Amino acid sequence: MKKLARLILGLVVIIVVAVTIFWFSRPADVSFEQYRGNFPNSTYSHFAEVDGVRIHYQDKGNGTPLILIHGYTSSNYSWKEVFEPLSKTFRVIAPDLKGFGFSAKPDGDYTRRAQAMLIVHLLDQLGIDKAWLAGSSMGGEVALNVAITNPQRVAGLILIDSAGAPVAGSGSLAPRYLLVPVLGRLLTAFALRSDKLVREGLTKSFYDDRNVTNERVAAYYVPLKTRGGQLAALRARTQAGQFPVEPELPKLAVPTLILWGREDELNPLEAGRKLNSLIRNSKLVIIENCGHLPQEEMPQRVIEELTKFKG
């Protein structure tokens, strides 16, 4: 019996050591300098210390400030096709939210409300009193949180296949096992040894699978290979239900453009219709033959609709 106990204890120690080596063998975070040469619009990249977190953002243009807020497990890479054209009309600022892209990935609060306060404090640092906010998916809910908590800072909203008003069929790219304490973290880490999970997620995000290029998959995958990127994704997913915005939407008064891909598999069109019904000063535009990421799949249409709405 004692031999069996020693054998079991030995196996446990070996497993713990192996898991620890695996976990810490990966980089803690992604290096901007390593990828600067190949990263879109990197000439306009800057870093700022916001609420003690090093935030990466891109900034170009001299017009009305327009803040582009990316979605879950994404980064400002998501705006690469619209960043330059929009900068001819707006001062475009595209941050990486805390925990994503090239921004720092510390422990702590990853609620959409906390990310919204980070946006507000970034505006403070940049000397911007009021801005238009465009948010994709999770970024739309972050933008809504800014408008709810600091309405005086928001000139208008552009919500692109936005979270915030869930309906039947709304889903997440995050696997369910991510929510299992401890085990979920390890299973996710093993699953992300390759880019398969990211490629599958992007395939669900686009109507036209030709958009799922190796370059796009790599851009999404690089931060998620790191310990910090995986933990940030975990925290953002598990804290997503805090501070629901739906009850507050009827109070919003700012002009709001809602853009939606008709073929969105992750957040169906019904969610866009729901947002449109709850936000009184809103307009819904449906984009045909388009999935969850219109700014990547139909960038010219997004530019046209956004510029026309801002008028």
Helices and strands as residue ranges (DSSP letters): H 2-24, H 32-35, G 36-38, G 42-44, E 45-50, E 53-60, E 64-69, G 76-79, H 80-86, E 90-95, H 112-125, E 131-136, H 138-149, G 151-153, E 154-160, G 176-179, H 183-191, H 196-205, G 209-211, H 214-224, H 227-238, G 246-251, E 256-261, H 269-278, E 282-287, H 294-297, H 299-310
